[in-house]
């Protein structure tokens, strides 16, 4: 029961966004642009500035990159086999290869693994944020209508224009150089950055309000769900087997890999028009299905707190 109570606020925000879009008909594209270009860079800066970098980051960096690479490779092979076009392949990558280990994953890890697990979850959130702002943006731009006949160089320029990665890098630089910020400045940074999380969740709810049942591509969404909820934690279990870390950390990495699709992917798919109906469907349905799959994964890894 505690598991469902933790997730209740998340679903309430989705519902509010859904109702708001139905009643007020917001311009979702402009809201997405505001979140990507204004709010998210401040969150990235704050996250990288306030969490100390340690040698353990090396193992976690290898883990998140390897997991992302293997999932992208799997989706790409399947897309080639099914003869999906570039836009469909990129949308599937967005909807299945990036997990929501921030506003969804961290509270779950805190409850079931305690403070030690929570610290690791925050580190993974930081790394995932950086991957989303680079690899995620790359595939969103690559699947855009505007880059269909554009070179790789132009697509990379699209990635470089996104300010989230610069916010993260600036946070790292400020931390390594021990550049102090006043309490007032950090308060302003925190207020802007922290607001990005509920805004992204509201935008996901709004995007879901624009979907029609006939738009739901069952085959593609089903594959995205299988990759995100089943294959991802299995690959994670294989990866952590070879990592020289403690057992609890291995369990946390596996559970994080079983989280639903990241809400940021909907943001990127809307911004670049990379089949947002497919990405948002995968995000929403994986979040719903996680109510069943996550308790199973938590039980299989035998967490220290039994629910």
ZAZAKE-370081 format. One line per field, with one value per residue (C-alpha): residue number from 1; residue in three letters; chain; x, y, z. Coordinates in steps of 0.02 Angstrom, whole numbers, plus 50000, padded with zeros to 5 digits. Layout:
<rs>
seq = (NUM | ...)
type = (ala | ...)
mol = (A | ...)
c1 = (X | ...)
c2 = (Y | ...)
c3 = (Z | ...)
</rs>
This chain:
<rs>
seq = (1 | 2 | 3 | 4 | 5 | 6 | 7 | 8 | 9 | 10 | 11 | 12 | 13 | 14 | 15 | 16 | 17 | 18 | 19 | 20 | 21 | 22 | 23 | 24 | 25 | 26 | 27 | 28 | 29 | 30 | 31 | 32 | 33 | 34 | 35 | 36 | 37 | 38 | 39 | 40 | 41 | 42 | 43 | 44 | 45 | 46 | 47 | 48 | 49 | 50 | 51 | 52 | 53 | 54 | 55 | 56 | 57 | 58 | 59 | 60 | 61 | 62 | 63 | 64 | 65 | 66 | 67 | 68 | 69 | 70 | 71 | 72 | 73 | 74 | 75 | 76 | 77 | 78 | 79 | 80 | 81 | 82 | 83 | 84 | 85 | 86 | 87 | 88 | 89 | 90 | 91 | 92 | 93 | 94 | 95 | 96 | 97 | 98 | 99 | 100 | 101 | 102 | 103 | 104 | 105 | 106 | 107 | 108 | 109 | 110 | 111 | 112 | 113 | 114 | 115 | 116 | 117 | 118 | 119 | 120 | 121 | 122 | 123 | 124 | 125 | 126 | 127 | 128 | 129 | 130 | 131 | 132 | 133 | 134 | 135 | 136 | 137 | 138 | 139 | 140 | 141 | 142 | 143 | 144 | 145 | 146 | 147 | 148 | 149 | 150 | 151 | 152 | 153 | 154 | 155 | 156 | 157 | 158 | 159 | 160 | 161 | 162 | 163 | 164 | 165 | 166 | 167 | 168 | 169 | 170 | 171 | 172 | 173 | 174 | 175 | 176 | 177 | 178 | 179 | 180 | 181 | 182 | 183 | 184 | 185 | 186 | 187 | 188 | 189 | 190 | 191 | 192 | 193 | 194 | 195 | 196 | 197 | 198 | 199 | 200 | 201 | 202 | 203 | 204 | 205 | 206 | 207 | 208 | 209 | 210 | 211 | 212 | 213 | 214 | 215 | 216 | 217 | 218 | 219 | 220 | 221 | 222 | 223 | 224 | 225 | 226 | 227 | 228 | 229 | 230 | 231 | 232 | 233 | 234 | 235 | 236 | 237 | 238 | 239 | 240 | 241 | 242 | 243 | 244 | 245 | 246 | 247 | 248 | 249 | 250 | 251 | 252 | 253 | 254 | 255 | 256 | 257 | 258 | 259 | 260 | 261 | 262 | 263 | 264 | 265 | 266 | 267 | 268 | 269 | 270 | 271 | 272 | 273 | 274 | 275 | 276 | 277 | 278 | 279 | 280 | 281 | 282 | 283 | 284 | 285 | 286 | 287 | 288 | 289 | 290 | 291 | 292 | 293 | 294 | 295 | 296 | 297 | 298 | 299 | 300 | 301 | 302 | 303 | 304 | 305 | 306 | 307)
type = (unk | unk | unk | unk | unk | unk | unk | unk | unk | unk | unk | unk | unk | unk | unk | unk | unk | unk | unk | unk | unk | unk | unk | unk | unk | unk | unk | unk | unk | unk | unk | unk | unk | unk | unk | unk | unk | unk | unk | unk | unk | unk | unk | unk | unk | unk | unk | unk | unk | unk | unk | unk | unk | unk | unk | unk | unk | unk | unk | unk | unk | unk | unk | unk | unk | unk | unk | unk | unk | unk | unk | unk | unk | unk | unk | unk | unk | unk | unk | unk | unk | unk | unk | unk | unk | unk | unk | unk | unk | unk | unk | unk | unk | unk | unk | unk | unk | unk | unk | unk | unk | unk | unk | unk | unk | unk | unk | unk | unk | unk | unk | unk | unk | unk | unk | unk | unk | unk | unk | unk | unk | unk | unk | unk | unk | unk | unk | unk | unk | unk | unk | unk | unk | unk | unk | unk | unk | unk | unk | unk | unk | unk | unk | unk | unk | unk | unk | unk | unk | unk | unk | unk | unk | unk | unk | unk | unk | unk | unk | unk | unk | unk | unk | unk | unk | unk | unk | unk | unk | unk | unk | unk | unk | unk | unk | unk | unk | unk | unk | unk | unk | unk | unk | unk | unk | unk | unk | unk | unk | unk | unk | unk | unk | unk | unk | unk | unk | unk | unk | unk | unk | unk | unk | unk | unk | unk | unk | unk | unk | unk | unk | unk | unk | unk | unk | unk | unk | unk | unk | unk | unk | unk | unk | unk | unk | unk | unk | unk | unk | unk | unk | unk | unk | unk | unk | unk | unk | unk | unk | unk | unk | unk | unk | unk | unk | unk | unk | unk | unk | unk | unk | unk | unk | unk | unk | unk | unk | unk | unk | unk | unk | unk | unk | unk | unk | unk | unk | unk | unk | unk | unk | unk | unk | unk | unk | unk | unk | unk | unk | unk | unk | unk | unk | unk | unk | unk | unk | unk | unk | unk | unk | unk | unk | unk | unk | unk | unk | unk | unk | unk | unk | unk | unk | unk | unk | unk | unk)
mol = (A | A | A | A | A | A | A | A | A | A | A | A | A | A | A | A | A | A | A | A | A | A | A | A | A | A | A | A | A | A | A | A | A | A | A | A | A | A | A | A | A | A | A | A | A | A | A | A | A | A | A | A | A | A | A | A | A | A | A | A | A | A | A | A | A | A | A | A | A | A | A | A | A | A | A | A | A | A | A | A | A | A | A | A | A | A | A | A | A | A | A | A | A | A | A | A | A | A | A | A | A | A | A | A | A | A | A | A | A | A | A | A | A | A | A | A | A | A | A | A | A | A | A | A | A | A | A | A | A | A | A | A | A | A | A | A | A | A | A | A | A | A | A | A | A | A | A | A | A | A | A | A | A | A | A | A | A | A | A | A | A | A | A | A | A | A | A | A | A | A | A | A | A | A | A | A | A | A | A | A | A | A | A | A | A | A | A | A | A | A | A | A | A | A | A | A | A | A | A | A | A | A | A | A | A | A | A | A | A | A | A | A | A | A | A | A | A | A | A | A | A | A | A | A | A | A | A | A | A | A | A | A | A | A | A | A | A | A | A | A | A | A | A | A | A | A | A | A | A | A | A | A | A | A | A | A | A | A | A | A | A | A | A | A | A | A | A | A | A | A | A | A | A | A | A | A | A | A | A | A | A | A | A | A | A | A | A | A | A | A | A | A | A | A | A | A | A | A | A | A | A | A | A | A | A | A | A)
c1 = (50000 | 50144 | 50208 | 50045 | 50035 | 50209 | 50156 | 49985 | 50049 | 50130 | 49968 | 49873 | 49988 | 49961 | 49773 | 49779 | 49876 | 49752 | 49601 | 49684 | 49719 | 49542 | 49468 | 49593 | 49681 | 49858 | 49995 | 50094 | 50239 | 50276 | 50261 | 50384 | 50504 | 50495 | 50534 | 50679 | 50762 | 50729 | 50680 | 50779 | 50952 | 50933 | 50887 | 51040 | 51153 | 51085 | 51099 | 51280 | 51332 | 51262 | 51309 | 51493 | 51586 | 51673 | 51771 | 51613 | 51545 | 51658 | 51565 | 51397 | 51444 | 51496 | 51333 | 51213 | 51306 | 51313 | 51129 | 51079 | 51190 | 51124 | 50942 | 50969 | 51054 | 50910 | 50779 | 50879 | 50895 | 50710 | 50664 | 50771 | 50692 | 50516 | 50561 | 50515 | 50564 | 50688 | 50556 | 50476 | 50644 | 50693 | 50524 | 50542 | 50715 | 50645 | 50499 | 50597 | 50782 | 50771 | 50699 | 50612 | 50732 | 50704 | 50534 | 50473 | 50626 | 50707 | 50558 | 50534 | 50718 | 50716 | 50572 | 50634 | 50823 | 50844 | 50970 | 51110 | 51002 | 50935 | 51110 | 51146 | 50977 | 51022 | 51188 | 51099 | 50971 | 51115 | 51194 | 51028 | 50992 | 51156 | 51120 | 50946 | 51016 | 51141 | 51093 | 50907 | 50913 | 51014 | 50880 | 50739 | 50824 | 50866 | 50683 | 50620 | 50525 | 50654 | 50806 | 50741 | 50863 | 50994 | 51173 | 51239 | 51333 | 51173 | 51090 | 51237 | 51217 | 51037 | 51107 | 51234 | 51096 | 51007 | 51054 | 51026 | 51198 | 51279 | 51188 | 51256 | 51434 | 51427 | 51372 | 51520 | 51641 | 51573 | 51587 | 51764 | 51826 | 51736 | 51648 | 51529 | 51353 | 51255 | 51104 | 50992 | 51061 | 51045 | 50867 | 50825 | 50913 | 50820 | 50651 | 50670 | 50751 | 50634 | 50482 | 50535 | 50486 | 50300 | 50292 | 50359 | 50231 | 50092 | 50147 | 50140 | 49961 | 49919 | 49996 | 49894 | 49737 | 49771 | 49783 | 49646 | 49622 | 49645 | 49816 | 49882 | 50002 | 49981 | 50128 | 50256 | 50195 | 50193 | 50373 | 50426 | 50342 | 50427 | 50597 | 50571 | 50487 | 50561 | 50718 | 50796 | 50804 | 50865 | 51010 | 51043 | 51054 | 51183 | 51285 | 51291 | 51347 | 51519 | 51529 | 51639 | 51506 | 51407 | 51249 | 51129 | 51198 | 51174 | 50993 | 50964 | 51037 | 50921 | 50766 | 50811 | 50823 | 50644 | 50571 | 50445 | 50493 | 50560 | 50434 | 50569 | 50555 | 50380 | 50451 | 50584 | 50464 | 50344 | 50484 | 50555 | 50390 | 50463 | 50298 | 50246 | 50087 | 50194 | 50318 | 50186 | 50083 | 50235 | 50276 | 50101 | 50067 | 50237 | 50198 | 50031 | 50106 | 50246 | 50117 | 50122 | 50300 | 50398 | 50333 | 50384 | 50560 | 50576 | 50523 | 50646 | 50796 | 50744 | 50759 | 50798 | 50622 | 50481 | 50318)
c2 = (50000 | 50119 | 50095 | 50161 | 50306 | 50363 | 50366 | 50447 | 50628 | 50584 | 50521 | 50669 | 50789 | 50689 | 50702 | 50891 | 50916 | 50808 | 50904 | 51073 | 51033 | 50972 | 51129 | 51265 | 51198 | 51256 | 51275 | 51120 | 51154 | 51324 | 51254 | 51117 | 51246 | 51346 | 51192 | 51135 | 51303 | 51390 | 51273 | 51113 | 51196 | 51267 | 51095 | 51019 | 51154 | 51133 | 50943 | 50940 | 51086 | 51017 | 50832 | 50793 | 50698 | 50539 | 50394 | 50287 | 50395 | 50299 | 50135 | 50218 | 50314 | 50150 | 50071 | 50203 | 50220 | 50031 | 50010 | 50152 | 50088 | 49909 | 49967 | 50084 | 49943 | 49824 | 49950 | 49990 | 49806 | 49777 | 49934 | 49874 | 49701 | 49778 | 49904 | 50055 | 50224 | 50342 | 50442 | 50285 | 50214 | 50375 | 50385 | 50205 | 50246 | 50396 | 50295 | 50143 | 50180 | 50316 | 50284 | 50400 | 50384 | 50561 | 50614 | 50433 | 50329 | 50422 | 50417 | 50231 | 50196 | 50301 | 50202 | 50028 | 50050 | 50192 | 50334 | 50232 | 50185 | 50362 | 50437 | 50317 | 50356 | 50542 | 50505 | 50403 | 50542 | 50663 | 50548 | 50510 | 50695 | 50718 | 50571 | 50637 | 50808 | 50733 | 50561 | 50592 | 50759 | 50681 | 50551 | 50677 | 50793 | 50650 | 50598 | 50775 | 50827 | 50963 | 50846 | 50710 | 50756 | 50840 | 50783 | 50712 | 50875 | 50975 | 50854 | 50872 | 51060 | 51036 | 50944 | 51080 | 51212 | 51129 | 51220 | 51075 | 50999 | 51169 | 51190 | 51021 | 51061 | 51231 | 51148 | 51028 | 51171 | 51274 | 51124 | 51075 | 51254 | 51278 | 51434 | 51489 | 51550 | 51653 | 51580 | 51700 | 51648 | 51463 | 51493 | 51571 | 51429 | 51299 | 51381 | 51386 | 51213 | 51121 | 51189 | 51095 | 50926 | 50961 | 51062 | 50914 | 50800 | 50923 | 50930 | 50741 | 50745 | 50880 | 50779 | 50627 | 50735 | 50760 | 50574 | 50479 | 50292 | 50266 | 50351 | 50217 | 50105 | 49946 | 49851 | 49990 | 50041 | 49859 | 49835 | 49996 | 49934 | 49764 | 49846 | 49971 | 49862 | 49688 | 49690 | 49843 | 49769 | 49603 | 49690 | 49789 | 49628 | 49562 | 49723 | 49738 | 49557 | 49610 | 49774 | 49782 | 49863 | 49807 | 49703 | 49842 | 49957 | 49818 | 49799 | 49987 | 49989 | 49848 | 49930 | 50097 | 50010 | 49947 | 50121 | 50182 | 50292 | 50465 | 50606 | 50712 | 50605 | 50672 | 50847 | 50811 | 50724 | 50872 | 50998 | 50907 | 50829 | 50654 | 50559 | 50631 | 50524 | 50365 | 50428 | 50498 | 50338 | 50233 | 50350 | 50351 | 50164 | 50115 | 50222 | 50133 | 49960 | 49996 | 49984 | 49796 | 49768 | 49870 | 49775 | 49614 | 49679 | 49742 | 49571 | 49481 | 49584 | 49560 | 49739 | 49770 | 49836 | 49716 | 49801)
c3 = (50000 | 50040 | 49863 | 49788 | 49912 | 49856 | 49673 | 49700 | 49682 | 49515 | 49442 | 49513 | 49417 | 49257 | 49285 | 49315 | 49154 | 49060 | 49126 | 49099 | 48916 | 48887 | 48963 | 48915 | 48759 | 48796 | 48665 | 48715 | 48596 | 48676 | 48851 | 48803 | 48734 | 48895 | 49000 | 48888 | 48864 | 49031 | 49173 | 49138 | 49122 | 49297 | 49365 | 49279 | 49351 | 49527 | 49521 | 49463 | 49573 | 49736 | 49724 | 49752 | 49616 | 49679 | 49602 | 49611 | 49470 | 49349 | 49375 | 49366 | 49208 | 49126 | 49184 | 49119 | 48953 | 48927 | 48970 | 48854 | 48712 | 48723 | 48726 | 48579 | 48484 | 48521 | 48464 | 48308 | 48259 | 48289 | 48189 | 48044 | 48051 | 48055 | 47919 | 48026 | 47957 | 48041 | 48134 | 48204 | 48258 | 48347 | 48432 | 48494 | 48561 | 48655 | 48724 | 48782 | 48814 | 48947 | 49120 | 49242 | 49387 | 49450 | 49516 | 49503 | 49544 | 49688 | 49809 | 49775 | 49808 | 49967 | 50042 | 49996 | 50013 | 50137 | 50136 | 50055 | 49908 | 49894 | 49876 | 49733 | 49654 | 49653 | 49568 | 49435 | 49413 | 49380 | 49250 | 49167 | 49154 | 49060 | 48943 | 48908 | 48864 | 48740 | 48672 | 48698 | 48610 | 48469 | 48429 | 48452 | 48327 | 48210 | 48202 | 48176 | 48020 | 47995 | 47991 | 47876 | 47737 | 47844 | 47877 | 48040 | 48065 | 48063 | 48185 | 48304 | 48292 | 48353 | 48504 | 48539 | 48538 | 48684 | 48846 | 48968 | 48939 | 48963 | 49128 | 49185 | 49128 | 49212 | 49374 | 49365 | 49332 | 49476 | 49592 | 49541 | 49552 | 49719 | 49657 | 49795 | 49762 | 49886 | 49972 | 49877 | 49707 | 49748 | 49805 | 49637 | 49543 | 49647 | 49624 | 49434 | 49419 | 49537 | 49445 | 49288 | 49362 | 49391 | 49229 | 49129 | 49213 | 49175 | 48992 | 48983 | 49048 | 48920 | 48779 | 48830 | 48818 | 48631 | 48594 | 48507 | 48525 | 48338 | 48351 | 48468 | 48373 | 48476 | 48399 | 48424 | 48596 | 48653 | 48597 | 48687 | 48847 | 48838 | 48814 | 48955 | 49086 | 49052 | 48945 | 49028 | 49206 | 49134 | 49045 | 49204 | 49305 | 49181 | 49188 | 49378 | 49394 | 49332 | 49431 | 49588 | 49698 | 49850 | 49836 | 49888 | 49753 | 49625 | 49679 | 49664 | 49487 | 49434 | 49508 | 49429 | 49259 | 49283 | 49301 | 49170 | 49023 | 49066 | 49054 | 48972 | 48817 | 48788 | 48804 | 48672 | 48555 | 48561 | 48536 | 48383 | 48325 | 48335 | 48341 | 48511 | 48512 | 48513 | 48643 | 48761 | 48748 | 48794 | 48938 | 49010 | 48989 | 49059 | 49212 | 49234 | 49206 | 49329 | 49468 | 49431 | 49370 | 49498 | 49651 | 49561 | 49527 | 49706 | 49770 | 49655 | 49711 | 49894 | 49959 | 50142 | 50174 | 50133 | 50080)
</rs>
